[in-house]
């Protein structure tokens, strides 16, 4: 059963809702935003 599913997926090919580079750019932008948010609170513990 599992081999039949794998064979069907390989025959159909990968269908993505967006082109592959869009996922990479989105991941890069998201991680860069998290980095900026994290760096904004870098010295928050030593203010007092």
Secondary structure, 3 states (H helix, E strand, C coil): CHHHHHHHHHHHCCCCCCCHHHHHHHHHHHHHHHHHHHHHCCCHHHCC
